[in-house]
Amino acid sequence: MFELVHDPVLIKFLHSLNTELNFTTGFTWLIIAVILSMIGGAIGGIILAGKDLGYQFAAIIGSLFAPAGVIPAVIFGLFILNLLANH
């Protein structure tokens, strides 16, 4: 475990998430955004429709529908950041 934490390639990649914008970091941020939106969608589904649909079903439906709005927004935001960084 300690070898993974002290790996220079991993440290460089984690540092590049904050400093560079390339395909690898953009894809990583997209995956992180999708996972967080799925968690938020599940919580929102439970809050909004938990009693009516059942808590597990509402969480599943919420986690499936939440990334539908997040994925285009994150891609558009990364595109704008890339344009601003290059000019």
PDB file of N, CA, C and O in Angstrom:
ATOM      1  N   MET A   1       0.820  -1.192   0.000  1.00  0.00           N
ATOM      2  CA  MET A   1       0.000   0.000   0.000  1.00  0.00           C
ATOM      3  C   MET A   1       0.866   1.259   0.000  1.00  0.00           C
ATOM      4  O   MET A   1       0.572   2.229  -0.699  1.00  0.00           O
ATOM      5  N   PHE A   2       1.929   1.227   0.788  1.00  0.00           N
ATOM      6  CA  PHE A   2       2.798   2.396   0.863  1.00  0.00           C
ATOM      7  C   PHE A   2       3.556   2.623  -0.444  1.00  0.00           C
ATOM      8  O   PHE A   2       3.916   3.753  -0.773  1.00  0.00           O
ATOM      9  N   GLU A   3       3.795   1.533  -1.189  1.00  0.00           N
ATOM     10  CA  GLU A   3       4.464   1.696  -2.480  1.00  0.00           C
ATOM     11  C   GLU A   3       3.568   2.471  -3.443  1.00  0.00           C
ATOM     12  O   GLU A   3       4.061   3.272  -4.237  1.00  0.00           O
ATOM     13  N   LEU A   4       2.263   2.242  -3.379  1.00  0.00           N
ATOM     14  CA  LEU A   4       1.333   2.942  -4.253  1.00  0.00           C
ATOM     15  C   LEU A   4       1.247   4.421  -3.898  1.00  0.00           C
ATOM     16  O   LEU A   4       1.183   5.272  -4.786  1.00  0.00           O
ATOM     17  N   VAL A   5       1.246   4.728  -2.611  1.00  0.00           N
ATOM     18  CA  VAL A   5       1.151   6.116  -2.171  1.00  0.00           C
ATOM     19  C   VAL A   5       2.403   6.904  -2.531  1.00  0.00           C
ATOM     20  O   VAL A   5       2.320   8.090  -2.847  1.00  0.00           O
ATOM     21  N   HIS A   6       3.540   6.267  -2.487  1.00  0.00           N
ATOM     22  CA  HIS A   6       4.811   6.948  -2.758  1.00  0.00           C
ATOM     23  C   HIS A   6       5.301   6.761  -4.192  1.00  0.00           C
ATOM     24  O   HIS A   6       6.445   7.092  -4.505  1.00  0.00           O
ATOM     25  N   ASP A   7       4.454   6.239  -5.050  1.00  0.00           N
ATOM     26  CA  ASP A   7       4.821   6.050  -6.449  1.00  0.00           C
ATOM     27  C   ASP A   7       4.935   7.409  -7.133  1.00  0.00           C
ATOM     28  O   ASP A   7       3.986   8.191  -7.090  1.00  0.00           O
ATOM     29  N   PRO A   8       6.071   7.712  -7.763  1.00  0.00           N
ATOM     30  CA  PRO A   8       6.238   9.020  -8.390  1.00  0.00           C
ATOM     31  C   PRO A   8       5.266   9.274  -9.552  1.00  0.00           C
ATOM     32  O   PRO A   8       4.884  10.419  -9.793  1.00  0.00           O
ATOM     33  N   VAL A   9       4.866   8.230 -10.266  1.00  0.00           N
ATOM     34  CA  VAL A   9       3.923   8.404 -11.371  1.00  0.00           C
ATOM     35  C   VAL A   9       2.555   8.825 -10.833  1.00  0.00           C
ATOM     36  O   VAL A   9       1.916   9.712 -11.399  1.00  0.00           O
ATOM     37  N   LEU A  10       2.103   8.198  -9.748  1.00  0.00           N
ATOM     38  CA  LEU A  10       0.818   8.549  -9.147  1.00  0.00           C
ATOM     39  C   LEU A  10       0.857   9.957  -8.564  1.00  0.00           C
ATOM     40  O   LEU A  10      -0.109  10.709  -8.696  1.00  0.00           O
ATOM     41  N   ILE A  11       1.944  10.313  -7.933  1.00  0.00           N
ATOM     42  CA  ILE A  11       2.071  11.661  -7.371  1.00  0.00           C
ATOM     43  C   ILE A  11       2.046  12.704  -8.482  1.00  0.00           C
ATOM     44  O   ILE A  11       1.408  13.747  -8.340  1.00  0.00           O
ATOM     45  N   LYS A  12       2.738  12.428  -9.588  1.00  0.00           N
ATOM     46  CA  LYS A  12       2.735  13.357 -10.715  1.00  0.00           C
ATOM     47  C   LYS A  12       1.340  13.478 -11.322  1.00  0.00           C
ATOM     48  O   LYS A  12       0.924  14.575 -11.695  1.00  0.00           O
ATOM     49  N   PHE A  13       0.606  12.355 -11.428  1.00  0.00           N
ATOM     50  CA  PHE A  13      -0.742  12.384 -11.981  1.00  0.00           C
ATOM     51  C   PHE A  13      -1.685  13.175 -11.076  1.00  0.00           C
ATOM     52  O   PHE A  13      -2.472  13.985 -11.566  1.00  0.00           O
ATOM     53  N   LEU A  14      -1.616  12.955  -9.781  1.00  0.00           N
ATOM     54  CA  LEU A  14      -2.467  13.704  -8.856  1.00  0.00           C
ATOM     55  C   LEU A  14      -2.150  15.192  -8.890  1.00  0.00           C
ATOM     56  O   LEU A  14      -3.051  16.021  -8.761  1.00  0.00           O
ATOM     57  N   HIS A  15      -0.882  15.534  -9.060  1.00  0.00           N
ATOM     58  CA  HIS A  15      -0.510  16.949  -9.180  1.00  0.00           C
ATOM     59  C   HIS A  15      -1.021  17.531 -10.500  1.00  0.00           C
ATOM     60  O   HIS A  15      -1.411  18.697 -10.549  1.00  0.00           O
ATOM     61  N   SER A  16      -1.024  16.731 -11.568  1.00  0.00           N
ATOM     62  CA  SER A  16      -1.487  17.233 -12.859  1.00  0.00           C
ATOM     63  C   SER A  16      -2.996  17.453 -12.884  1.00  0.00           C
ATOM     64  O   SER A  16      -3.486  18.227 -13.707  1.00  0.00           O
ATOM     65  N   LEU A  17      -3.744  16.792 -12.001  1.00  0.00           N
ATOM     66  CA  LEU A  17      -5.190  17.033 -11.945  1.00  0.00           C
ATOM     67  C   LEU A  17      -5.495  18.468 -11.568  1.00  0.00           C
ATOM     68  O   LEU A  17      -6.536  19.004 -11.950  1.00  0.00           O
ATOM     69  N   ASN A  18      -4.609  19.089 -10.829  1.00  0.00           N
ATOM     70  CA  ASN A  18      -4.820  20.456 -10.375  1.00  0.00           C
ATOM     71  C   ASN A  18      -4.136  21.487 -11.264  1.00  0.00           C
ATOM     72  O   ASN A  18      -4.506  22.661 -11.236  1.00  0.00           O
ATOM     73  N   THR A  19      -3.161  21.080 -12.039  1.00  0.00           N
ATOM     74  CA  THR A  19      -2.361  22.074 -12.762  1.00  0.00           C
ATOM     75  C   THR A  19      -2.500  22.013 -14.276  1.00  0.00           C
ATOM     76  O   THR A  19      -2.307  23.033 -14.938  1.00  0.00           O
ATOM     77  N   GLU A  20      -2.826  20.862 -14.851  1.00  0.00           N
ATOM     78  CA  GLU A  20      -2.882  20.712 -16.303  1.00  0.00           C
ATOM     79  C   GLU A  20      -4.287  20.349 -16.743  1.00  0.00           C
ATOM     80  O   GLU A  20      -5.086  19.846 -15.953  1.00  0.00           O
ATOM     81  N   LEU A  21      -4.584  20.605 -18.002  1.00  0.00           N
ATOM     82  CA  LEU A  21      -5.849  20.166 -18.589  1.00  0.00           C
ATOM     83  C   LEU A  21      -5.531  19.463 -19.904  1.00  0.00           C
ATOM     84  O   LEU A  21      -5.313  20.102 -20.934  1.00  0.00           O
ATOM     85  N   ASN A  22      -5.510  18.143 -19.845  1.00  0.00           N
ATOM     86  CA  ASN A  22      -5.297  17.338 -21.044  1.00  0.00           C
ATOM     87  C   ASN A  22      -6.358  16.241 -21.080  1.00  0.00           C
ATOM     88  O   ASN A  22      -7.283  16.254 -20.268  1.00  0.00           O
ATOM     89  N   PHE A  23      -6.239  15.300 -22.001  1.00  0.00           N
ATOM     90  CA  PHE A  23      -7.263  14.272 -22.155  1.00  0.00           C
ATOM     91  C   PHE A  23      -7.387  13.407 -20.905  1.00  0.00           C
ATOM     92  O   PHE A  23      -8.498  13.087 -20.482  1.00  0.00           O
ATOM     93  N   THR A  24      -6.266  13.029 -20.314  1.00  0.00           N
ATOM     94  CA  THR A  24      -6.287  12.153 -19.142  1.00  0.00           C
ATOM     95  C   THR A  24      -6.929  12.837 -17.952  1.00  0.00           C
ATOM     96  O   THR A  24      -7.777  12.246 -17.284  1.00  0.00           O
ATOM     97  N   THR A  25      -6.539  14.069 -17.675  1.00  0.00           N
ATOM     98  CA  THR A  25      -7.133  14.763 -16.529  1.00  0.00           C
ATOM     99  C   THR A  25      -8.592  15.109 -16.783  1.00  0.00           C
ATOM    100  O   THR A  25      -9.406  15.055 -15.861  1.00  0.00           O
ATOM    101  N   GLY A  26      -8.935  15.462 -18.008  1.00  0.00           N
ATOM    102  CA  GLY A  26     -10.327  15.746 -18.328  1.00  0.00           C
ATOM    103  C   GLY A  26     -11.214  14.521 -18.160  1.00  0.00           C
ATOM    104  O   GLY A  26     -12.318  14.621 -17.625  1.00  0.00           O
ATOM    105  N   PHE A  27     -10.735  13.367 -18.614  1.00  0.00           N
ATOM    106  CA  PHE A  27     -11.491  12.132 -18.456  1.00  0.00           C
ATOM    107  C   PHE A  27     -11.614  11.752 -16.985  1.00  0.00           C
ATOM    108  O   PHE A  27     -12.661  11.264 -16.558  1.00  0.00           O
ATOM    109  N   THR A  28     -10.562  11.969 -16.211  1.00  0.00           N
ATOM    110  CA  THR A  28     -10.610  11.674 -14.778  1.00  0.00           C
ATOM    111  C   THR A  28     -11.624  12.560 -14.077  1.00  0.00           C
ATOM    112  O   THR A  28     -12.403  12.078 -13.255  1.00  0.00           O
ATOM    113  N   TRP A  29     -11.625  13.866 -14.397  1.00  0.00           N
ATOM    114  CA  TRP A  29     -12.606  14.769 -13.792  1.00  0.00           C
ATOM    115  C   TRP A  29     -14.020  14.410 -14.212  1.00  0.00           C
ATOM    116  O   TRP A  29     -14.953  14.560 -13.423  1.00  0.00           O
ATOM    117  N   LEU A  30     -14.196  13.935 -15.445  1.00  0.00           N
ATOM    118  CA  LEU A  30     -15.517  13.508 -15.903  1.00  0.00           C
ATOM    119  C   LEU A  30     -16.002  12.300 -15.107  1.00  0.00           C
ATOM    120  O   LEU A  30     -17.167  12.255 -14.713  1.00  0.00           O
ATOM    121  N   ILE A  31     -15.149  11.339 -14.868  1.00  0.00           N
ATOM    122  CA  ILE A  31     -15.510  10.153 -14.087  1.00  0.00           C
ATOM    123  C   ILE A  31     -15.840  10.543 -12.649  1.00  0.00           C
ATOM    124  O   ILE A  31     -16.808  10.038 -12.081  1.00  0.00           O
ATOM    125  N   ILE A  32     -15.050  11.434 -12.055  1.00  0.00           N
ATOM    126  CA  ILE A  32     -15.320  11.892 -10.691  1.00  0.00           C
ATOM    127  C   ILE A  32     -16.662  12.610 -10.633  1.00  0.00           C
ATOM    128  O   ILE A  32     -17.426  12.409  -9.689  1.00  0.00           O
ATOM    129  N   ALA A  33     -16.959  13.442 -11.623  1.00  0.00           N
ATOM    130  CA  ALA A  33     -18.232  14.166 -11.646  1.00  0.00           C
ATOM    131  C   ALA A  33     -19.414  13.229 -11.805  1.00  0.00           C
ATOM    132  O   ALA A  33     -20.456  13.441 -11.187  1.00  0.00           O
ATOM    133  N   VAL A  34     -19.270  12.193 -12.625  1.00  0.00           N
ATOM    134  CA  VAL A  34     -20.361  11.238 -12.815  1.00  0.00           C
ATOM    135  C   VAL A  34     -20.625  10.465 -11.526  1.00  0.00           C
ATOM    136  O   VAL A  34     -21.781  10.256 -11.158  1.00  0.00           O
ATOM    137  N   ILE A  35     -19.580  10.045 -10.846  1.00  0.00           N
ATOM    138  CA  ILE A  35     -19.760   9.307  -9.588  1.00  0.00           C
ATOM    139  C   ILE A  35     -20.427  10.185  -8.544  1.00  0.00           C
ATOM    140  O   ILE A  35     -21.343   9.738  -7.854  1.00  0.00           O
ATOM    141  N   LEU A  36     -19.980  11.425  -8.421  1.00  0.00           N
ATOM    142  CA  LEU A  36     -20.594  12.322  -7.439  1.00  0.00           C
ATOM    143  C   LEU A  36     -22.035  12.654  -7.806  1.00  0.00           C
ATOM    144  O   LEU A  36     -22.877  12.794  -6.919  1.00  0.00           O
ATOM    145  N   SER A  37     -22.336  12.782  -9.098  1.00  0.00           N
ATOM    146  CA  SER A  37     -23.724  13.057  -9.489  1.00  0.00           C
ATOM    147  C   SER A  37     -24.612  11.854  -9.242  1.00  0.00           C
ATOM    148  O   SER A  37     -25.787  12.015  -8.913  1.00  0.00           O
ATOM    149  N   MET A  38     -24.076  10.650  -9.391  1.00  0.00           N
ATOM    150  CA  MET A  38     -24.866   9.463  -9.090  1.00  0.00           C
ATOM    151  C   MET A  38     -25.200   9.386  -7.602  1.00  0.00           C
ATOM    152  O   MET A  38     -26.314   9.015  -7.231  1.00  0.00           O
ATOM    153  N   ILE A  39     -24.250   9.731  -6.764  1.00  0.00           N
ATOM    154  CA  ILE A  39     -24.503   9.748  -5.323  1.00  0.00           C
ATOM    155  C   ILE A  39     -25.548  10.803  -4.985  1.00  0.00           C
ATOM    156  O   ILE A  39     -26.483  10.542  -4.229  1.00  0.00           O
ATOM    157  N   GLY A  40     -25.383  11.995  -5.550  1.00  0.00           N
ATOM    158  CA  GLY A  40     -26.357  13.063  -5.309  1.00  0.00           C
ATOM    159  C   GLY A  40     -27.732  12.733  -5.857  1.00  0.00           C
ATOM    160  O   GLY A  40     -28.740  13.055  -5.228  1.00  0.00           O
ATOM    161  N   GLY A  41     -27.791  12.097  -7.017  1.00  0.00           N
ATOM    162  CA  GLY A  41     -29.068  11.706  -7.598  1.00  0.00           C
ATOM    163  C   GLY A  41     -29.769  10.648  -6.768  1.00  0.00           C
ATOM    164  O   GLY A  41     -30.992  10.671  -6.633  1.00  0.00           O
ATOM    165  N   ALA A  42     -29.002   9.719  -6.208  1.00  0.00           N
ATOM    166  CA  ALA A  42     -29.606   8.706  -5.347  1.00  0.00           C
ATOM    167  C   ALA A  42     -30.173   9.333  -4.090  1.00  0.00           C
ATOM    168  O   ALA A  42     -31.273   8.979  -3.666  1.00  0.00           O
ATOM    169  N   ILE A  43     -29.444  10.255  -3.490  1.00  0.00           N
ATOM    170  CA  ILE A  43     -29.939  10.946  -2.295  1.00  0.00           C
ATOM    171  C   ILE A  43     -31.176  11.772  -2.639  1.00  0.00           C
ATOM    172  O   ILE A  43     -32.158  11.757  -1.896  1.00  0.00           O
ATOM    173  N   GLY A  44     -31.134  12.486  -3.751  1.00  0.00           N
ATOM    174  CA  GLY A  44     -32.286  13.278  -4.167  1.00  0.00           C
ATOM    175  C   GLY A  44     -33.499  12.422  -4.477  1.00  0.00           C
ATOM    176  O   GLY A  44     -34.623  12.802  -4.151  1.00  0.00           O
ATOM    177  N   GLY A  45     -33.289  11.268  -5.104  1.00  0.00           N
ATOM    178  CA  GLY A  45     -34.392  10.359  -5.387  1.00  0.00           C
ATOM    179  C   GLY A  45     -35.029   9.816  -4.120  1.00  0.00           C
ATOM    180  O   GLY A  45     -36.248   9.664  -4.041  1.00  0.00           O
ATOM    181  N   ILE A  46     -34.196   9.526  -3.131  1.00  0.00           N
ATOM    182  CA  ILE A  46     -34.725   9.046  -1.854  1.00  0.00           C
ATOM    183  C   ILE A  46     -35.537  10.133  -1.169  1.00  0.00           C
ATOM    184  O   ILE A  46     -36.605   9.864  -0.619  1.00  0.00           O
ATOM    185  N   ILE A  47     -35.036  11.353  -1.201  1.00  0.00           N
ATOM    186  CA  ILE A  47     -35.750  12.451  -0.543  1.00  0.00           C
ATOM    187  C   ILE A  47     -37.062  12.766  -1.257  1.00  0.00           C
ATOM    188  O   ILE A  47     -38.090  12.966  -0.610  1.00  0.00           O
ATOM    189  N   LEU A  48     -37.028  12.810  -2.587  1.00  0.00           N
ATOM    190  CA  LEU A  48     -38.221  13.225  -3.333  1.00  0.00           C
ATOM    191  C   LEU A  48     -39.281  12.139  -3.454  1.00  0.00           C
ATOM    192  O   LEU A  48     -40.468  12.420  -3.286  1.00  0.00           O
ATOM    193  N   ALA A  49     -38.883  10.920  -3.738  1.00  0.00           N
ATOM    194  CA  ALA A  49     -39.875   9.896  -4.050  1.00  0.00           C
ATOM    195  C   ALA A  49     -39.692   8.616  -3.248  1.00  0.00           C
ATOM    196  O   ALA A  49     -40.181   7.561  -3.649  1.00  0.00           O
ATOM    197  N   GLY A  50     -39.004   8.695  -2.137  1.00  0.00           N
ATOM    198  CA  GLY A  50     -38.738   7.491  -1.353  1.00  0.00           C
ATOM    199  C   GLY A  50     -39.986   6.821  -0.831  1.00  0.00           C
ATOM    200  O   GLY A  50     -40.097   5.597  -0.889  1.00  0.00           O
ATOM    201  N   LYS A  51     -40.929   7.592  -0.323  1.00  0.00           N
ATOM    202  CA  LYS A  51     -42.150   6.997   0.231  1.00  0.00           C
ATOM    203  C   LYS A  51     -43.068   6.462  -0.860  1.00  0.00           C
ATOM    204  O   LYS A  51     -43.747   5.456  -0.657  1.00  0.00           O
ATOM    205  N   ASP A  52     -43.096   7.114  -2.000  1.00  0.00           N
ATOM    206  CA  ASP A  52     -44.020   6.717  -3.064  1.00  0.00           C
ATOM    207  C   ASP A  52     -43.531   5.494  -3.843  1.00  0.00           C
ATOM    208  O   ASP A  52     -44.306   4.574  -4.104  1.00  0.00           O
ATOM    209  N   LEU A  53     -42.265   5.482  -4.208  1.00  0.00           N
ATOM    210  CA  LEU A  53     -41.738   4.402  -5.046  1.00  0.00           C
ATOM    211  C   LEU A  53     -41.015   3.320  -4.267  1.00  0.00           C
ATOM    212  O   LEU A  53     -40.802   2.226  -4.788  1.00  0.00           O
ATOM    213  N   GLY A  54     -40.642   3.595  -3.063  1.00  0.00           N
ATOM    214  CA  GLY A  54     -39.755   2.714  -2.315  1.00  0.00           C
ATOM    215  C   GLY A  54     -38.360   3.302  -2.353  1.00  0.00           C
ATOM    216  O   GLY A  54     -37.921   3.827  -3.377  1.00  0.00           O
ATOM    217  N   TYR A  55     -37.681   3.211  -1.254  1.00  0.00           N
ATOM    218  CA  TYR A  55     -36.402   3.902  -1.120  1.00  0.00           C
ATOM    219  C   TYR A  55     -35.328   3.363  -2.063  1.00  0.00           C
ATOM    220  O   TYR A  55     -34.564   4.143  -2.633  1.00  0.00           O
ATOM    221  N   GLN A  56     -35.260   2.059  -2.233  1.00  0.00           N
ATOM    222  CA  GLN A  56     -34.221   1.500  -3.108  1.00  0.00           C
ATOM    223  C   GLN A  56     -34.488   1.830  -4.575  1.00  0.00           C
ATOM    224  O   GLN A  56     -33.568   2.193  -5.308  1.00  0.00           O
ATOM    225  N   PHE A  57     -35.729   1.706  -5.001  1.00  0.00           N
ATOM    226  CA  PHE A  57     -36.052   2.005  -6.396  1.00  0.00           C
ATOM    227  C   PHE A  57     -35.853   3.486  -6.704  1.00  0.00           C
ATOM    228  O   PHE A  57     -35.361   3.841  -7.775  1.00  0.00           O
ATOM    229  N   ALA A  58     -36.239   4.356  -5.755  1.00  0.00           N
ATOM    230  CA  ALA A  58     -36.043   5.794  -5.956  1.00  0.00           C
ATOM    231  C   ALA A  58     -34.559   6.130  -6.033  1.00  0.00           C
ATOM    232  O   ALA A  58     -34.165   7.003  -6.807  1.00  0.00           O
ATOM    233  N   ALA A  59     -33.734   5.454  -5.246  1.00  0.00           N
ATOM    234  CA  ALA A  59     -32.288   5.691  -5.295  1.00  0.00           C
ATOM    235  C   ALA A  59     -31.705   5.234  -6.630  1.00  0.00           C
ATOM    236  O   ALA A  59     -30.845   5.910  -7.194  1.00  0.00           O
ATOM    237  N   ILE A  60     -32.165   4.103  -7.132  1.00  0.00           N
ATOM    238  CA  ILE A  60     -31.667   3.599  -8.413  1.00  0.00           C
ATOM    239  C   ILE A  60     -32.051   4.544  -9.550  1.00  0.00           C
ATOM    240  O   ILE A  60     -31.215   4.899 -10.381  1.00  0.00           O
ATOM    241  N   ILE A  61     -33.321   4.947  -9.580  1.00  0.00           N
ATOM    242  CA  ILE A  61     -33.780   5.845 -10.639  1.00  0.00           C
ATOM    243  C   ILE A  61     -33.066   7.193 -10.556  1.00  0.00           C
ATOM    244  O   ILE A  61     -32.677   7.747 -11.584  1.00  0.00           O
ATOM    245  N   GLY A  62     -32.892   7.723  -9.356  1.00  0.00           N
ATOM    246  CA  GLY A  62     -32.188   9.001  -9.184  1.00  0.00           C
ATOM    247  C   GLY A  62     -30.743   8.922  -9.617  1.00  0.00           C
ATOM    248  O   GLY A  62     -30.227   9.854 -10.234  1.00  0.00           O
ATOM    249  N   SER A  63     -30.074   7.805  -9.298  1.00  0.00           N
ATOM    250  CA  SER A  63     -28.665   7.687  -9.679  1.00  0.00           C
ATOM    251  C   SER A  63     -28.490   7.461 -11.173  1.00  0.00           C
ATOM    252  O   SER A  63     -27.422   7.746 -11.716  1.00  0.00           O
ATOM    253  N   LEU A  64     -29.516   6.956 -11.847  1.00  0.00           N
ATOM    254  CA  LEU A  64     -29.414   6.774 -13.298  1.00  0.00           C
ATOM    255  C   LEU A  64     -29.722   8.051 -14.069  1.00  0.00           C
ATOM    256  O   LEU A  64     -29.141   8.293 -15.127  1.00  0.00           O
ATOM    257  N   PHE A  65     -30.629   8.866 -13.549  1.00  0.00           N
ATOM    258  CA  PHE A  65     -31.009  10.083 -14.268  1.00  0.00           C
ATOM    259  C   PHE A  65     -30.093  11.267 -13.977  1.00  0.00           C
ATOM    260  O   PHE A  65     -30.022  12.184 -14.796  1.00  0.00           O
ATOM    261  N   ALA A  66     -29.400  11.286 -12.866  1.00  0.00           N
ATOM    262  CA  ALA A  66     -28.578  12.440 -12.496  1.00  0.00           C
ATOM    263  C   ALA A  66     -27.421  12.696 -13.472  1.00  0.00           C
ATOM    264  O   ALA A  66     -27.194  13.855 -13.820  1.00  0.00           O
ATOM    265  N   PRO A  67     -26.683  11.689 -13.926  1.00  0.00           N
ATOM    266  CA  PRO A  67     -25.587  11.973 -14.860  1.00  0.00           C
ATOM    267  C   PRO A  67     -26.031  12.503 -16.212  1.00  0.00           C
ATOM    268  O   PRO A  67     -25.207  13.026 -16.962  1.00  0.00           O
ATOM    269  N   ALA A  68     -27.309  12.383 -16.544  1.00  0.00           N
ATOM    270  CA  ALA A  68     -27.779  12.879 -17.840  1.00  0.00           C
ATOM    271  C   ALA A  68     -27.592  14.384 -17.965  1.00  0.00           C
ATOM    272  O   ALA A  68     -27.382  14.879 -19.073  1.00  0.00           O
ATOM    273  N   GLY A  69     -27.661  15.107 -16.894  1.00  0.00           N
ATOM    274  CA  GLY A  69     -27.432  16.550 -16.938  1.00  0.00           C
ATOM    275  C   GLY A  69     -26.007  16.938 -16.625  1.00  0.00           C
ATOM    276  O   GLY A  69     -25.547  18.005 -17.031  1.00  0.00           O
ATOM    277  N   VAL A  70     -25.302  16.080 -15.907  1.00  0.00           N
ATOM    278  CA  VAL A  70     -23.945  16.426 -15.465  1.00  0.00           C
ATOM    279  C   VAL A  70     -22.920  16.192 -16.568  1.00  0.00           C
ATOM    280  O   VAL A  70     -22.007  17.000 -16.737  1.00  0.00           O
ATOM    281  N   ILE A  71     -23.052  15.123 -17.305  1.00  0.00           N
ATOM    282  CA  ILE A  71     -22.039  14.790 -18.313  1.00  0.00           C
ATOM    283  C   ILE A  71     -21.895  15.888 -19.368  1.00  0.00           C
ATOM    284  O   ILE A  71     -20.768  16.308 -19.629  1.00  0.00           O
ATOM    285  N   PRO A  72     -22.975  16.380 -19.989  1.00  0.00           N
ATOM    286  CA  PRO A  72     -22.783  17.467 -20.960  1.00  0.00           C
ATOM    287  C   PRO A  72     -22.248  18.749 -20.332  1.00  0.00           C
ATOM    288  O   PRO A  72     -21.461  19.463 -20.953  1.00  0.00           O
ATOM    289  N   ALA A  73     -22.668  19.042 -19.113  1.00  0.00           N
ATOM    290  CA  ALA A  73     -22.191  20.257 -18.454  1.00  0.00           C
ATOM    291  C   ALA A  73     -20.702  20.181 -18.152  1.00  0.00           C
ATOM    292  O   ALA A  73     -19.992  21.172 -18.326  1.00  0.00           O
ATOM    293  N   VAL A  74     -20.219  19.044 -17.710  1.00  0.00           N
ATOM    294  CA  VAL A  74     -18.793  18.895 -17.408  1.00  0.00           C
ATOM    295  C   VAL A  74     -17.967  18.936 -18.689  1.00  0.00           C
ATOM    296  O   VAL A  74     -16.909  19.563 -18.719  1.00  0.00           O
ATOM    297  N   ILE A  75     -18.426  18.287 -19.729  1.00  0.00           N
ATOM    298  CA  ILE A  75     -17.695  18.319 -21.001  1.00  0.00           C
ATOM    299  C   ILE A  75     -17.633  19.741 -21.543  1.00  0.00           C
ATOM    300  O   ILE A  75     -16.581  20.187 -22.002  1.00  0.00           O
ATOM    301  N   PHE A  76     -18.750  20.452 -21.491  1.00  0.00           N
ATOM    302  CA  PHE A  76     -18.771  21.843 -21.951  1.00  0.00           C
ATOM    303  C   PHE A  76     -17.858  22.718 -21.083  1.00  0.00           C
ATOM    304  O   PHE A  76     -17.138  23.566 -21.610  1.00  0.00           O
ATOM    305  N   GLY A  77     -17.881  22.522 -19.772  1.00  0.00           N
ATOM    306  CA  GLY A  77     -17.016  23.291 -18.882  1.00  0.00           C
ATOM    307  C   GLY A  77     -15.541  23.021 -19.122  1.00  0.00           C
ATOM    308  O   GLY A  77     -14.734  23.951 -19.105  1.00  0.00           O
ATOM    309  N   LEU A  78     -15.173  21.759 -19.345  1.00  0.00           N
ATOM    310  CA  LEU A  78     -13.777  21.442 -19.642  1.00  0.00           C
ATOM    311  C   LEU A  78     -13.359  22.013 -20.991  1.00  0.00           C
ATOM    312  O   LEU A  78     -12.215  22.438 -21.150  1.00  0.00           O
ATOM    313  N   PHE A  79     -14.268  22.030 -21.966  1.00  0.00           N
ATOM    314  CA  PHE A  79     -13.982  22.624 -23.257  1.00  0.00           C
ATOM    315  C   PHE A  79     -13.717  24.127 -23.113  1.00  0.00           C
ATOM    316  O   PHE A  79     -12.769  24.649 -23.699  1.00  0.00           O
ATOM    317  N   ILE A  80     -14.550  24.815 -22.338  1.00  0.00           N
ATOM    318  CA  ILE A  80     -14.365  26.256 -22.113  1.00  0.00           C
ATOM    319  C   ILE A  80     -13.063  26.526 -21.374  1.00  0.00           C
ATOM    320  O   ILE A  80     -12.342  27.465 -21.712  1.00  0.00           O
ATOM    321  N   LEU A  81     -12.751  25.702 -20.357  1.00  0.00           N
ATOM    322  CA  LEU A  81     -11.482  25.876 -19.640  1.00  0.00           C
ATOM    323  C   LEU A  81     -10.291  25.675 -20.562  1.00  0.00           C
ATOM    324  O   LEU A  81      -9.295  26.390 -20.458  1.00  0.00           O
ATOM    325  N   ASN A  82     -10.390  24.708 -21.460  1.00  0.00           N
ATOM    326  CA  ASN A  82      -9.305  24.461 -22.404  1.00  0.00           C
ATOM    327  C   ASN A  82      -9.141  25.657 -23.346  1.00  0.00           C
ATOM    328  O   ASN A  82      -8.016  26.055 -23.649  1.00  0.00           O
ATOM    329  N   LEU A  83     -10.242  26.225 -23.806  1.00  0.00           N
ATOM    330  CA  LEU A  83     -10.151  27.403 -24.669  1.00  0.00           C
ATOM    331  C   LEU A  83      -9.533  28.598 -23.931  1.00  0.00           C
ATOM    332  O   LEU A  83      -8.700  29.316 -24.484  1.00  0.00           O
ATOM    333  N   LEU A  84      -9.945  28.796 -22.694  1.00  0.00           N
ATOM    334  CA  LEU A  84      -9.411  29.925 -21.918  1.00  0.00           C
ATOM    335  C   LEU A  84      -7.930  29.722 -21.568  1.00  0.00           C
ATOM    336  O   LEU A  84      -7.173  30.689 -21.490  1.00  0.00           O
ATOM    337  N   ALA A  85      -7.524  28.475 -21.360  1.00  0.00           N
ATOM    338  CA  ALA A  85      -6.132  28.219 -21.012  1.00  0.00           C
ATOM    339  C   ALA A  85      -5.210  28.407 -22.211  1.00  0.00           C
ATOM    340  O   ALA A  85      -4.039  28.748 -22.043  1.00  0.00           O
ATOM    341  N   ASN A  86      -5.722  28.188 -23.411  1.00  0.00           N
ATOM    342  CA  ASN A  86      -4.885  28.305 -24.607  1.00  0.00           C
ATOM    343  C   ASN A  86      -4.823  29.712 -25.166  1.00  0.00           C
ATOM    344  O   ASN A  86      -4.032  29.963 -26.075  1.00  0.00           O
ATOM    345  N   HIS A  87      -5.626  30.643 -24.661  1.00  0.00           N
ATOM    346  CA  HIS A  87      -5.615  32.006 -25.198  1.00  0.00           C
ATOM    347  C   HIS A  87      -5.131  32.993 -24.173  1.00  0.00           C
ATOM    348  O   HIS A  87      -5.058  34.189 -24.454  1.00  0.00           O
TER     349      HIS A  87
END
